Amino acid sequence: MRKFPGSWYLYRLDQVGSYVSRYLEAKRGVYRLVGLAESGKSKPAIIDRICGRDVTGTLYIGCEGKNFAVRSRLTKLVRSLREPRHGSVYNAQHAAGLFLRRNYLLSTRFPKSKLAIAWCYDPNPYIAEGNLLVSYMDSLGESPPLNGPKAQDWIYPETMSSLPPPEA
């Protein structure tokens, strides 16, 4: 996968913070969570996949078409990626943020300082998301790391947060 169709600009999470909605229009669309090669730079990481190298750094592809609210989904995603505050619980957790935080290897390689989001407006976001996922799978042999119907099967929320890192 060399490039996604459409106009995509990467916004580093350290740029947008929790106020991502101020960057978005009230339109339907698709969005991506992108891993970055290094902190403070907007160059996507290269992620080895089964059938090739993903030079776009895509960790997740999603969409929102209800009530023209792509900004609400991105706000949930961004807030789900920050560290939990002492004694607080996330309301309206985004699954991709939860999966990333709970996976030691992914969260170590892609801390918040090495993450970006990008979005593209589309009047048919469900079709656009499907096309992006099919294109990704056709190019690289599998879905992005945080996508897929069984993405959550490798997470056990009750135990993952207390597991020590794997031994080297």
Backbone as a ProteinNet text record, in pm:
[ID]
protein_1_A
[PRIMARY]
MRKFPGSWYLYRLDQVGSYVSRYLEAKRGVYRLVGLAESGKSKPAIIDRICGRDVTGTLYIGCEGKNFAVRSRLTKLVRSLREPRHGSVYNAQHAAGLFLRRNYLLSTRFPKSKLAIAWCYDPNPYIAEGNLLVSYMDSLGESPPLNGPKAQDWIYPETMSSLPPPEA
[TERTIARY]
85	0	89.2	83.6	168	96.3	-31.6	-103.2	-251.8	-319.5	-464	-526.3	-635.5	-701.6	-764.3	-768.1	-825.1	-716.2	-758	-665.5	-650	-531.9	-506.5	-392.1	-415.7	-311.9	-296.9	-175.4	-153.4	-148.4	-229.6	-228.1	-171.3	-54.2	3.8	-83.7	-94.5	-177.3	-124.6	6.4	58.8	22.6	-21.1	-67.5	-213.5	-296.6	-441.1	-490	-419.7	-464.3	-607	-679.7	-818.2	-915.2	-863.5	-950.6	-953.5	-951.4	-950.3	-1073.3	-1184.6	-1308.1	-1295.7	-1206.3	-1191.8	-1128.6	-1067.6	-1006.6	-1103.1	-1217.7	-1308.7	-1435.5	-1485.1	-1615.7	-1720.9	-1845.7	-1956.3	-1998.1	-1914	-1938.4	-1912.7	-1967.9	-1940.2	-1802.2	-1743.7	-1613.6	-1548.6	-1426.1	-1344	-1219.6	-1158.6	-1040.3	-944.2	-818.3	-713.7	-635.9	-593.1	-495.5	-363.8	-261.2	-134.3	-20.4	64.4	186	294.4	372.9	478.3	615.5	708	843.7	918.4	895.6	961.9	877.1	897.8	823.5	854.9	752.8	772.1	780	771.8	776.7	648.9	610	486.9	511.5	625.3	656.1	598.8	513.8	456.1	562.4	535.9	622.8	601.1	700.3	685.9	651.1	539.9	492.5	494.2	572.3	577.9	447.5	392.6	268.5	295.9	198.3	216.9	270	213.6	250.5	318	377	444.8	469	509.6	540.4	439.3	375.9	282	360	381.2	456.1	366.2	236	143.1	131.2	184.9	179.3	40.8	-52	-192.2	-210.4	-263.3	-294.8	-443.5	-527	-672.2	-739.6	-845.7	-930.4	-1071.8	-1136.7	-1273.5	-1355	-1484.2	-1570.9	-1682.3	-1748.8	-1868.8	-1959.9	-2081.2	-2177.8	-2304.6	-2318.8	-2440.7	-2434.4	-2537.8	-2550.4	-2429.2	-2360.6	-2245.9	-2144.1	-2111.9	-2033.1	-1897.8	-1819.9	-1686.8	-1603.9	-1633.5	-1555.8	-1582.6	-1704	-1729	-1651.3	-1640.3	-1563.4	-1414.4	-1363	-1221.4	-1192.8	-1284.9	-1267.6	-1261.8	-1349.4	-1347.6	-1216	-1169.3	-1044	-927.8	-916.9	-807	-811.9	-929	-940.8	-911	-943.9	-915.1	-766.3	-688.5	-545	-464.3	-522.3	-447	-446.2	-351.5	-340.6	-462.7	-513.4	-627.6	-589.6	-679.4	-656.3	-685.5	-614.7	-630.5	-776.1	-833.3	-968.9	-1078.5	-1043.8	-1149.5	-1166.8	-1284.1	-1316.5	-1354.5	-1311.1	-1350.8	-1498.2	-1570.8	-1703.9	-1692.5	-1764.2	-1760.9	-1620.6	-1566.3	-1433.8	-1433.8	-1329.9	-1312.9	-1230.1	-1277.3	-1212.4	-1066.2	-1035.4	-896.7	-802.7	-847.1	-765.3	-742.8	-847.1	-837.4	-740.7	-754.9	-669	-523.4	-498.7	-361	-300.5	-371.9	-319.6	-297	-377.9	-368.4	-267.6	-214	-116.4	23	102.9	234.2	323.7	333.6	423.8	381	252.2	205.1	215.7	177.1	180.9	324.3	418.9	559.6	615.3	582.5	631.8	561.8	433.1	355.8	293.6	377.6	321.2	247	174.7	95.7	180	307.1	394.9	429.9	397.8	425.8	298.2	189.9	62.4	8.4	-62.3	-128.2	-264.8	-349.6	-478.6	-489.7	-569.6	-597	-741.1	-804.4	-942.2	-965.6	-1071.7	-1112.2	-1264.4	-1324.1	-1469.9	-1522.8	-1634.5	-1695.7	-1844.9	-1931.1	-2075.7	-2123.6	-2043.2	-2077	-1966.5	-1955.6	-1841.7	-1833.3	-1945.7	-1941.2	-1882.2	-1918.2	-1861.5	-1713.1	-1680.5	-1540	-1454.5	-1503.1	-1427.8	-1407.8	-1513.3	-1502.6	-1401.1	-1402.8	-1306.6	-1163.7	-1143	-1007.9	-958.5	-1047	-1007.9	-977.5	-1060.2	-1036.6	-905.6	-881.3	-756.9	-635.9	-645.6	-536.8	-512.5	-620	-606.5	-555.9	-602.7	-555.6	-407.8	-359	-218.9	-124.7	-172.9	-81.8	-120.7	-233	-269.4	-341.8	-367.5	-437.7	-490.7	-572.8	-627.6	-524	-547.9	-460.6	-460.9	-356.2	-342.6	-460.3	-527.8	-635.6	-774.4	-781.7	-909.3	-939.8	-1053	-1089.6	-1193.7	-1274.3	-1382.2	-1333.5	-1211.4	-1159.8	-1043.8	-1030.3	-917.5	-912.7	-1028.3	-1030.6	-1002.4	-997.3	-977.5	-840.4	-743.1	-611	-594.7	-702.7	-699.7	-786	-732.1	-808.1	-801.9	-898.6	-890.6	-868.8	-919.3	-905.1	-760.1	-679.8	-543.7	-434.6	-463.1	-357.7	-287.2	-360.4	-296.3	-198.8	-212.5	-122.8	-10.8	-10.6	93.4	226.7	335.4	466.9	501.5	595.5	635.6	699.9	689.1	752.4	903.2	964.3	1109.4	1178.9	1291.7	1366	1443.9
-117.3	0	123.1	197.6	316.2	443.4	455.5	578.9	548.3	621.5	610.7	712	674.2	771.6	882.2	1000	1113.5	1204.7	1309.8	1407.8	1385.2	1343.2	1309	1394.6	1461.8	1537.2	1478.5	1450.1	1392	1500.8	1483.1	1570	1488.9	1526.9	1456.9	1479.5	1376.4	1390.4	1499.3	1519.8	1627.1	1764.8	1772.3	1897.8	1925.3	1823	1843.7	1824.1	1742.5	1717	1665.2	1696.6	1651.8	1740.4	1843.7	1939.3	1916.6	1791.8	1758.8	1813.4	1826.6	1871	2011	2093.3	2228	2225	2113.3	2099.2	2041.5	1993.9	1918.6	1995.5	1970.1	2021.2	1918.1	1960.2	1869.7	1795	1701.6	1624	1477.3	1394.4	1250.9	1225.2	1112.9	1083.1	958.8	936.4	824.6	880.8	800.4	846.8	732.1	767.6	668.8	708.6	609.8	626.8	580.9	664.7	639.4	638.5	537.1	532	612.1	686.5	771.2	710	741.4	687.8	741.8	869.2	927.2	1039	1065.3	1170.3	1306.8	1392.1	1528.1	1545	1436.9	1442.6	1378.8	1417.1	1364.8	1257.9	1192.8	1087	955	887.1	760.4	652.6	566.8	451.6	349.4	266.5	153.3	32.4	-31.8	-145.6	-269.7	-368.4	-493.1	-569.4	-616	-691.5	-826.5	-911.6	-1046.7	-1043.9	-959.1	-960.6	-832.5	-756.7	-635.7	-540.1	-420.6	-317.1	-203.8	-169.6	-58.3	68.9	147.8	272.4	388.5	361.9	465.8	469	368.6	364.3	343	293.7	282.1	174.7	216	124.5	92.5	185.6	167.2	252.5	198.3	271	267.3	381.5	387.8	489.9	496.3	593.6	634.2	740.7	783.8	851.4	802.1	857.3	904.7	875.1	915.1	1061.9	1134.4	1273.9	1358.7	1323.4	1402	1422.8	1317.6	1334.4	1264.7	1277.8	1218.3	1278.4	1402.3	1464.2	1399	1347.5	1281.7	1150.6	1076.1	951.4	979.8	1080	1113.1	1165.9	1241.5	1288.8	1171	1073	952.4	877.2	865.1	794.9	866.2	995.7	1071.9	1062	1076.3	1067.7	926.7	825.9	687.5	656.3	735.8	711.1	773.3	866.6	926.8	832	853.2	770	791.1	684	700.1	788.8	872.6	956.7	874.6	902.7	828.4	830.7	712.6	699.5	731.7	763.9	795.7	681.3	677.3	576	649.6	597.8	658.7	632	733	705.9	717.1	636.8	633.6	600.4	490.9	443.8	405	438.8	394.5	266.6	161.5	30.3	33.8	106.8	109.9	169.4	271.8	330	232.4	161.9	60.9	-49.8	-102.2	-211.2	-168.5	-46.6	1.6	17.2	78.3	98	-34.1	-134.3	-261.2	-358.1	-327.4	-415.8	-360.3	-431.6	-382.7	-348.2	-437.2	-413.1	-292.4	-284.3	-170.7	-39.3	-40.6	84.4	129.1	35.4	72.1	131.5	69.7	121.8	251.9	262.8	380.5	448.3	512.9	592.6	712.2	785.1	897.4	996.5	1011.1	1104.7	1057.7	932.1	878.3	832.8	908.9	878.9	1003	979.3	1087.9	1038.1	1132.9	1099.5	1173.6	1119	1182.4	1150.2	1236.4	1209.9	1265.7	1215.5	1255.6	1257.2	1366.4	1374.9	1296.8	1230	1151.8	1140.3	1163.9	1155.5	1012.9	913.8	772.7	706.2	739	692.6	541.3	472.4	326.9	259.3	310.1	256.9	293.6	418.2	462	378.1	354.8	273.7	132.3	73.4	-61.1	-66.2	35.1	39.8	53.1	135.6	152.1	21.8	-45.4	-171.9	-279.6	-288.4	-387.2	-357	-230.1	-191.4	-227.2	-200.7	-233.5	-384.8	-461.8	-608.3	-665.5	-610.6	-657.9	-626.6	-518	-477.9	-550.2	-576.4	-624.3	-758.8	-816.8	-950.7	-960.2	-849.9	-850.2	-711	-700.7	-571	-492.9	-362.5	-285.7	-349.6	-331.5	-401.3	-387	-273.6	-252.5	-267.1	-314.4	-338.4	-487.2	-519.4	-658.4	-705.6	-801.8	-848.8	-915.4	-964.2	-1033.4	-958.4	-829.1	-752.2	-758.6	-762	-762.2	-899.9	-1004.6	-1138.6	-1157.2	-1076.7	-1092.2	-1004.1	-944.7	-859.5	-921.6	-931.3	-974.8	-861	-768.1	-648.1	-675.8	-786.8	-816.1	-842.3	-891.2	-931.3	-853.8	-799.3	-738	-622.1	-538	-420.9	-456.3	-575.5	-613.2	-708.4	-746.4	-838	-766.4	-828.3	-767	-775.5	-692.5	-700.9	-835.8	-882.4	-1010.1	-1000.9	-1111.8	-1113.6	-1111.4	-1044.5	-1032.9	-1158.1
0	0	0	-105.4	-120.6	-75.9	-110	-82	-73.5	10.5	19.2	-75.8	-144.9	-231.2	-146.8	-200	-127.6	-75.5	-8	46.3	196.3	239.2	379.3	433.1	542	609	749.2	790.9	922.9	1030.2	1133.1	1250.3	1365.9	1413.2	1527.1	1650.2	1733.2	1853.2	1945.3	1947.6	2031.7	1975.4	1850	1790.6	1825.6	1815.1	1831.6	1973.6	2052.2	2188.8	2192.1	2296.2	2309.3	2232.7	2168.5	2100	1949.7	1908.3	1766.8	1695.4	1763.9	1698	1637.5	1688.3	1632	1493	1455.8	1324.5	1221.1	1266	1179.2	1146.1	1027.1	988.5	1027.1	1032.5	1065.9	939.3	897.9	776.6	804.2	718.9	724.5	667.6	709.5	653.3	709.8	666.9	711	778.3	863.3	934.3	955.9	984.8	1010	1133.8	1208	1314.9	1254	1264.8	1196.8	1297.7	1288.9	1368.5	1298.7	1377.3	1320.6	1344.2	1254.6	1262.8	1384.7	1418.4	1534.8	1593.7	1720.7	1790	1729.9	1724.7	1678.3	1528	1453.5	1307	1252.8	1132.6	1073.9	967.6	973.8	877.3	930.3	848.2	893.6	915.1	1010.8	1035.4	924.1	903	811.3	896.7	862.6	940.8	851.8	890.9	814.8	832.2	721.6	720.7	654.7	647.6	592.8	449.4	364.8	223.1	175.6	266.1	222.9	337.6	301.2	400	384.6	493.4	493.5	519.5	415	428.6	472.5	489.1	534	685.5	755.2	900.8	958.4	879.8	922.5	1028.7	1142.9	1252.1	1256.4	1208.2	1216.2	1108.9	1050.6	956.2	1011.5	1018.8	1070	994	1025.3	960.7	1055.9	1019.3	1091.6	992	986.3	892.5	958.8	1087.4	1157.4	1194.2	1165.9	1207.2	1170.6	1063.9	1018.6	1130.3	1203.8	1325.4	1322.7	1214.2	1214.4	1327.8	1363.2	1470.9	1606	1629.8	1759.1	1769.6	1658.9	1660.8	1681.2	1615	1631.4	1771.4	1827.9	1965.1	2060.6	2042.3	2126.5	2110	1986.1	1961.3	2030.7	2012.7	2072.4	2224.7	2282.1	2428.3	2478.4	2399.5	2439.9	2438	2367.3	2356.8	2469.2	2541.2	2651.5	2770.4	2857.1	2976.8	3065.7	3125.5	3215.8	3334.5	3372.8	3490.1	3614.3	3720.8	3845.3	3891	3905.1	3956.9	3857.4	3732.5	3636.5	3537.5	3480	3380.2	3252.9	3139.1	3012.7	2990.4	2950	2898.8	2747.6	2677.9	2531.8	2480.2	2526.8	2485.1	2337.5	2265	2126.7	2131.7	2067.3	2075.4	2029.4	1922.8	1874.1	1978.8	2049.8	2156.1	2269.3	2307.2	2413	2371.4	2250.2	2203.8	2199.2	2152.1	2144.1	2282.7	2374.9	2510.7	2582.4	2555.5	2627.2	2567.4	2449.3	2387	2412.7	2489.9	2531.3	2412.3	2314.5	2201.6	2118.6	2086.5	2007	2084.4	2210.9	2288.5	2316.1	2318.7	2336	2207.2	2094.7	1966.4	1927.7	1963.8	1925.8	2048	2130.8	2240.3	2179.9	2260.1	2211.1	2130	2165.9	2094	1952.6	1919.9	1787.1	1717.8	1740.5	1676.6	1607.6	1499.3	1427	1380.6	1347.3	1288.4	1156.2	1068.5	940.2	905.4	832.1	792.3	653.5	594.2	460.7	461	417	413.8	295.6	316.2	209.9	239.4	140.8	165.6	191.6	151.9	172.6	254.4	382.7	461.3	478.6	483.9	502.2	378.3	261.5	137.4	129.3	163.4	159.3	253.5	376.5	471.7	417.4	364.5	306.6	194.2	107.6	-2.9	47.5	149.9	206.2	269	342.2	405.8	302.3	198.8	93	20.9	-8.4	-74.8	11.4	141.6	233.7	234.9	249.9	255.5	123.4	11.1	-118.9	-140	-82.8	-98.7	-3.6	120.2	224.4	285.6	242.1	285.4	417.6	483.5	611.5	642.5	744.2	785.5	864.3	883.3	972.8	1111.9	1189.7	1318.5	1415.4	1416.1	1512.3	1450.4	1326.3	1259	1256	1205.6	1184.2	1283.1	1241.7	1328.6	1456.1	1456.9	1575.1	1639.5	1611.5	1666.1	1817.7	1881	2027.7	2087.3	2008.7	2064.5	2128.8	2091.6	2152.4	2275.1	2321.2	2440.1	2549.2	2666.4	2783.1	2883.9	2880.4	2963.3	3111.7	3160.8	3303.2	3342.2	3248.7	3284	3212	3093.7	3012.7	3082.5	3151.2	3208.8	3320.9	3376.5	3485.2	3441.2	3313.8	3266.8	3252	3290.7	3268.4	3120.4	3075.1	2934	2906.9	2780.6	2745.8	2763.4	2799.5	2817.9	2683.3	2679.6	2552.2	2523.9
[MASK]
++++++++++++++++++++++++++++++++++++++++++++++++++++++++++++++++++++++++++++++++++++++++++++++++++++++++++++++++++++++++++++++++++++++++++++++++++++++++++++++++++++++++

